[in-house]
Amino acid sequence: MVRGMLLMRRFVLALGLLLAFAPAPRAADTAPPISNAAEWGVYRTRFVAPDGRVLDTANKETSHTEGQGWAMLFAETFNDRPTFDTIWNWTREHLQRHDCALFSWQWNPADPKNPIADRNDAADGDILIAWALTRAARRWHAPLYRTAARRIIADIRTRLLYADAGRLVLLPGLTGFRQKDGSTMVNPSYYIYPAFRDFARIAPSREWWRLQRDGLALLTNARFGRWGLPPDWIVIDRAGDIALAANVPPRFGFDAVRVPLYLMWGRVAPPSRLNAFVDFWNHFGDKPVPAWIDLKTGKLAPYPGSTGVQTIVQLARFYRHHDPQPLPAIGDKDDYYSASLTLLARIVRSETGG
């Protein structure tokens, strides 16, 4: 009797995990690449060097794992395998660490003798690279990509997931985010929800379900200021209480703007999670929204958000109001980050259909 009950519990748990991570159809599974490939051509020409290094044009053409991962996702989405391989090969050869499968977060071409001054990783970059490899393995039926993805995913799970005050959190990197006082710094924009769904398929573990569940719960509680917006960085103390990080500007800004994007991409953006963002942005009517807001004082950035920010705003309004306005295109003056957000929003719109 007891054995039968245990078997039934395991069956129900397995079924629950399967249902929780059963992916809805998306472009790479059910349809050809999205049609606006010309915009990928613009991005590739302006920001991807011939050797596969992705250039952050607003930061002295440094390179980051975030950018390498995004560009790999773009190449996979637009079915550009030669460029995907070029970017992946440069990333693997120059940024992958020797002590694990994760990646040093930044490459600085201004210091050719020591281009990696900080060998620490960035969790979002690790996740983006692993997810791009996962998608590429599926699109092009390439087992080598899957093998590489599983190695990275395994180290993300064992080295970056941390049980903190009863919740599973994503550490932003291997070192520097667990404080001496027992608190933990977390970046809500590093939770790339659609990637967790794919990770659960390629490297099954209950922890991917728990990370998504706890991440969404964390986001519910990490709301500040008049509009109830998440900040770029938060701190979780040893009791589990959430506060604004003390050593960075308390802003809903350049990082946190990606939170609604990943919620929509992961299909976990019901009105209860999206309303705060859209209500804030709708406050400005047809005017460009500001680049950031200080969540303590309410002060707004004295300059508008980039084209990429405005594209996310338009996408979120589409989800909320079902108003099929065209999304902005990459502008001639857009830097790497703005162009990346623009292209990401276009892909999210295509893959989720709103």
C-alpha positions as CSV (number, residue, x, y, z in Angstrom):
1,M,0.0,0.0,0.0
2,V,2.8,2.4,1.0
3,R,4.8,1.5,-2.0
4,G,1.8,2.1,-4.3
5,M,1.2,5.5,-2.7
6,L,4.9,6.4,-3.2
7,L,4.8,5.4,-6.9
8,M,1.6,7.4,-7.4
9,R,3.2,10.5,-5.8
10,R,6.2,10.2,-8.1
11,F,4.0,9.8,-11.1
12,V,1.9,12.8,-10.2
13,L,5.1,14.9,-9.6
14,A,6.6,13.8,-12.9
15,L,3.3,14.6,-14.7
16,G,3.2,18.0,-13.0
17,L,6.7,18.8,-14.1
18,L,6.0,17.7,-17.6
19,L,2.9,19.9,-17.8
20,A,4.6,22.8,-16.2
21,F,7.4,22.8,-18.9
22,A,5.5,21.5,-21.9
23,P,6.5,24.1,-24.4
24,A,4.0,25.9,-26.6
25,P,4.8,25.8,-30.3
26,R,7.4,28.4,-31.3
27,A,9.0,29.4,-34.5
28,A,12.0,27.1,-34.3
29,D,9.8,24.1,-33.9
30,T,6.8,24.7,-36.2
31,A,7.7,27.4,-38.7
32,P,10.4,28.8,-40.9
33,P,12.6,31.7,-39.5
34,I,10.7,35.0,-39.1
35,S,10.5,37.0,-42.2
36,N,12.3,40.3,-41.4
37,A,15.7,38.8,-42.0
38,A,16.9,42.1,-43.5
39,E,17.0,43.6,-40.0
40,W,19.3,40.7,-38.9
41,G,21.5,41.6,-41.8
42,V,21.7,45.2,-40.5
43,Y,22.5,44.0,-37.0
44,R,25.1,41.5,-38.2
45,T,26.9,44.1,-40.4
46,R,27.0,46.8,-37.7
47,F,27.7,44.8,-34.5
48,V,29.2,41.4,-35.4
49,A,32.9,41.4,-36.3
50,P,34.1,39.0,-39.0
51,D,35.7,36.8,-36.3
52,G,32.4,36.5,-34.4
53,R,33.0,39.1,-31.7
54,V,29.9,41.2,-30.9
55,L,30.7,44.8,-30.5
56,D,29.1,47.0,-27.7
57,T,29.4,50.2,-29.7
58,A,28.3,52.4,-26.7
59,N,31.1,51.0,-24.5
60,K,34.3,51.3,-26.6
61,E,33.5,48.1,-28.6
62,T,34.0,45.8,-25.6
63,S,32.2,42.5,-25.8
64,H,30.0,40.7,-23.3
65,T,28.6,37.2,-23.0
66,E,25.1,38.9,-23.0
67,G,25.9,40.2,-26.6
68,Q,27.5,36.9,-27.7
69,G,24.4,35.0,-26.5
70,W,21.9,37.4,-28.1
71,A,23.7,37.3,-31.4
72,M,23.7,33.5,-31.4
73,L,20.0,33.6,-30.7
74,F,19.5,36.0,-33.6
75,A,21.6,33.8,-36.0
76,E,19.6,30.7,-35.0
77,T,16.3,32.5,-35.3
78,F,17.1,33.7,-38.8
79,N,18.6,30.3,-39.9
80,D,22.1,31.7,-40.3
81,R,24.2,28.8,-39.3
82,P,27.6,30.1,-40.7
83,T,27.3,33.2,-38.5
84,F,26.1,31.2,-35.6
85,D,29.2,29.0,-35.8
86,T,31.5,32.0,-36.1
87,I,30.0,33.7,-33.0
88,W,30.0,30.5,-31.0
89,N,33.5,29.5,-31.9
90,W,34.9,33.0,-30.9
91,T,32.9,32.8,-27.6
92,R,34.1,29.3,-26.8
93,E,37.7,30.0,-27.6
94,H,38.0,33.4,-25.9
95,L,35.5,33.6,-23.1
96,Q,34.8,30.0,-21.8
97,R,36.5,29.4,-18.5
98,H,39.0,26.5,-18.0
99,D,37.6,25.5,-14.5
100,C,34.0,25.1,-15.7
101,A,31.8,25.5,-18.7
102,L,30.7,29.1,-17.9
103,F,32.1,32.2,-19.5
104,S,34.1,35.2,-18.4
105,W,31.6,38.1,-18.8
106,Q,33.7,40.8,-20.7
107,W,36.4,41.1,-23.3
108,N,38.2,44.5,-23.6
109,P,40.0,45.0,-26.9
110,A,41.8,48.1,-25.5
111,D,44.0,45.8,-23.4
112,P,45.3,43.2,-25.8
113,K,47.7,41.7,-23.2
114,N,44.9,41.2,-20.7
115,P,41.5,41.5,-22.4
116,I,39.8,39.6,-19.6
117,A,40.5,41.7,-16.5
118,D,37.6,40.1,-14.6
119,R,37.2,36.4,-15.0
120,N,33.8,36.3,-13.2
121,D,30.8,35.3,-15.3
122,A,27.4,36.9,-15.8
123,A,24.5,34.5,-15.3
124,D,22.4,36.0,-18.1
125,G,25.2,35.6,-20.6
126,D,25.7,32.0,-19.6
127,I,22.0,31.3,-19.9
128,L,21.7,33.0,-23.3
129,I,24.6,31.1,-24.8
130,A,23.3,27.7,-23.5
131,W,19.8,28.5,-24.7
132,A,21.0,29.5,-28.2
133,L,22.9,26.2,-28.4
134,T,19.8,24.4,-27.3
135,R,17.7,26.0,-30.0
136,A,20.4,25.5,-32.6
137,A,20.6,21.8,-31.8
138,R,16.9,21.5,-32.4
139,R,16.8,23.6,-35.5
140,W,19.8,22.1,-37.3
141,H,19.7,18.6,-35.7
142,A,23.2,19.1,-34.4
143,P,24.1,16.9,-31.4
144,L,27.4,18.7,-30.8
145,Y,25.5,21.9,-29.9
146,R,23.3,19.9,-27.5
147,T,26.3,18.4,-25.8
148,A,27.9,21.8,-25.3
149,A,24.6,23.2,-24.1
150,R,24.2,20.5,-21.5
151,R,27.6,21.1,-20.1
152,I,26.8,24.8,-19.6
153,I,23.3,24.1,-18.2
154,A,24.8,21.6,-15.7
155,D,27.2,24.3,-14.4
156,I,24.4,26.9,-14.3
157,R,22.3,24.6,-12.2
158,T,25.1,23.5,-9.8
159,R,27.0,26.7,-9.5
160,L,24.5,29.6,-9.9
161,L,21.3,28.3,-8.3
162,Y,21.3,29.0,-4.6
163,A,18.7,28.2,-1.9
164,D,18.2,31.4,0.0
165,A,15.7,31.9,2.8
166,G,13.4,29.2,1.5
167,R,13.5,30.2,-2.2
168,L,15.7,29.2,-5.1
169,V,17.5,32.2,-6.5
170,L,19.7,32.8,-9.5
171,L,23.1,34.2,-8.5
172,P,24.2,36.9,-11.0
173,G,27.6,35.3,-11.1
174,L,30.0,32.9,-9.5
175,T,31.5,35.3,-7.1
176,G,30.6,38.6,-5.4
177,F,26.9,38.4,-4.9
178,R,26.6,36.6,-1.6
179,Q,27.4,39.2,1.1
180,K,29.1,38.8,4.4
181,D,26.0,39.8,6.3
182,G,24.1,36.8,4.7
183,S,22.3,38.8,2.1
184,T,22.2,38.1,-1.6
185,M,22.2,40.5,-4.6
186,V,19.9,39.4,-7.4
187,N,19.2,40.9,-10.9
188,P,15.6,40.2,-11.9
189,S,16.4,40.7,-15.6
190,Y,18.7,37.7,-15.5
191,Y,15.7,35.4,-15.2
192,I,15.2,34.3,-18.8
193,Y,12.0,32.3,-18.4
194,P,11.7,30.8,-21.9
195,A,15.2,29.4,-21.5
196,F,14.3,27.6,-18.3
197,R,11.5,25.8,-20.1
198,D,14.0,24.6,-22.8
199,F,16.6,23.7,-20.1
200,A,14.0,21.4,-18.4
201,R,13.6,19.6,-21.7
202,I,17.3,19.1,-22.5
203,A,18.6,18.6,-19.0
204,P,15.6,17.6,-16.9
205,S,15.6,18.8,-13.2
206,R,13.0,19.8,-10.8
207,E,15.1,22.9,-10.1
208,W,14.2,24.6,-13.4
209,W,10.5,24.5,-12.4
210,R,11.3,25.7,-8.9
211,L,13.6,28.5,-10.3
212,Q,10.8,29.8,-12.5
213,R,8.2,29.5,-9.8
214,D,10.4,31.2,-7.2
215,G,11.6,33.8,-9.7
216,L,8.0,34.8,-10.5
217,A,7.1,35.0,-6.8
218,L,10.2,37.1,-6.2
219,L,9.2,39.5,-9.0
220,T,5.8,39.8,-7.4
221,N,7.4,41.0,-4.1
222,A,10.2,43.1,-5.7
223,R,8.0,46.1,-6.6
224,F,8.9,49.6,-5.6
225,G,7.8,53.2,-6.0
226,R,4.6,54.8,-7.2
227,W,4.2,52.4,-10.1
228,G,5.3,49.2,-8.4
229,L,8.1,48.4,-10.7
230,P,11.1,46.0,-10.3
231,P,14.5,47.6,-9.9
232,D,17.6,46.7,-11.8
233,W,19.1,45.1,-8.7
234,I,17.6,43.9,-5.4
235,V,19.0,42.5,-2.1
236,I,17.5,39.6,-0.3
237,D,18.4,39.6,3.4
238,R,19.0,36.4,5.5
239,A,15.3,36.5,6.6
240,G,14.1,36.6,3.0
241,D,13.0,40.2,3.0
242,I,13.6,42.1,-0.3
243,A,15.0,45.6,-0.6
244,L,16.6,47.9,-3.2
245,A,20.3,47.3,-3.6
246,A,22.3,50.0,-1.7
247,N,25.3,50.3,-3.9
248,V,23.6,50.9,-7.3
249,P,21.1,53.5,-8.4
250,P,17.6,52.4,-7.3
251,R,16.1,52.5,-10.8
252,F,13.8,50.7,-13.1
253,G,16.2,51.2,-15.9
254,F,18.5,49.6,-18.5
255,D,18.5,46.1,-16.9
256,A,14.9,45.9,-15.6
257,V,13.4,46.9,-18.9
258,R,14.1,43.4,-20.0
259,V,11.9,41.9,-17.3
260,P,8.6,42.3,-19.2
261,L,10.3,41.2,-22.4
262,Y,11.3,37.8,-20.9
263,L,8.0,37.4,-19.2
264,M,6.2,37.8,-22.6
265,W,8.7,35.5,-24.3
266,G,8.2,32.9,-21.6
267,R,4.4,33.2,-21.8
268,V,4.2,34.1,-18.2
269,A,2.9,37.6,-18.7
270,P,-0.7,37.7,-17.6
271,P,-2.1,41.2,-16.8
272,S,-1.3,40.8,-13.1
273,R,2.5,40.8,-14.1
274,L,2.4,43.1,-17.0
275,N,0.0,45.9,-15.8
276,A,2.6,47.8,-13.7
277,F,4.9,48.2,-16.7
278,V,2.2,49.2,-19.1
279,D,0.5,51.6,-16.7
280,F,3.8,53.4,-16.1
281,W,4.5,53.7,-19.8
282,N,0.9,54.7,-20.7
283,H,1.3,57.6,-18.3
284,F,3.4,59.3,-21.0
285,G,0.8,58.9,-23.8
286,D,2.3,59.1,-27.3
287,K,5.5,60.6,-26.0
288,P,8.7,58.5,-25.8
289,V,9.0,57.0,-22.3
290,P,12.0,58.0,-20.2
291,A,15.0,55.8,-20.1
292,W,14.6,55.2,-16.3
293,I,12.8,56.2,-13.2
294,D,14.3,56.4,-9.7
295,L,12.1,54.1,-7.5
296,K,12.9,56.1,-4.3
297,T,12.3,59.7,-5.5
298,G,10.2,59.2,-8.6
299,K,12.8,61.3,-10.6
300,L,12.7,60.5,-14.3
301,A,15.6,60.3,-16.7
302,P,16.1,63.6,-18.5
303,Y,16.3,61.8,-21.8
304,P,14.0,59.2,-23.5
305,G,14.6,55.5,-23.7
306,S,16.3,54.2,-26.8
307,T,14.5,52.7,-29.8
308,G,14.9,49.3,-28.2
309,V,13.1,50.5,-25.0
310,Q,10.3,52.0,-27.1
311,T,10.0,48.7,-29.0
312,I,9.5,46.8,-25.7
313,V,7.0,49.4,-24.7
314,Q,5.1,48.9,-27.9
315,L,5.2,45.1,-27.6
316,A,3.9,45.3,-24.0
317,R,1.0,47.6,-25.1
318,F,0.2,45.1,-27.8
319,Y,-0.1,42.3,-25.2
320,R,-2.2,44.5,-22.9
321,H,-4.4,46.2,-25.4
322,H,-4.1,44.0,-28.5
323,D,-3.4,47.1,-30.6
324,P,-1.4,45.8,-33.5
325,Q,0.8,48.8,-34.0
326,P,4.0,48.1,-36.0
327,L,7.1,47.7,-33.9
328,P,10.0,50.2,-34.5
329,A,12.9,49.1,-36.6
330,I,16.6,49.4,-35.8
331,G,17.5,53.1,-36.3
332,D,20.6,54.4,-38.1
333,K,21.9,55.8,-34.8
334,D,21.0,52.9,-32.5
335,D,23.9,51.4,-30.5
336,Y,24.4,47.7,-29.9
337,Y,22.1,47.6,-26.9
338,S,19.2,49.4,-28.4
339,A,19.4,47.4,-31.6
340,S,19.5,44.2,-29.6
341,L,16.4,45.0,-27.6
342,T,14.6,46.0,-30.9
343,L,15.4,42.7,-32.5
344,L,14.6,40.7,-29.4
345,A,11.1,42.3,-29.2
346,R,10.5,41.5,-32.9
347,I,11.4,37.9,-32.3
348,V,9.2,37.7,-29.2
349,R,6.2,39.1,-31.1
350,S,6.8,36.5,-33.9
351,E,7.3,33.5,-31.7
352,T,4.5,34.2,-29.3
353,G,2.0,35.9,-31.5
354,G,1.1,38.2,-28.6
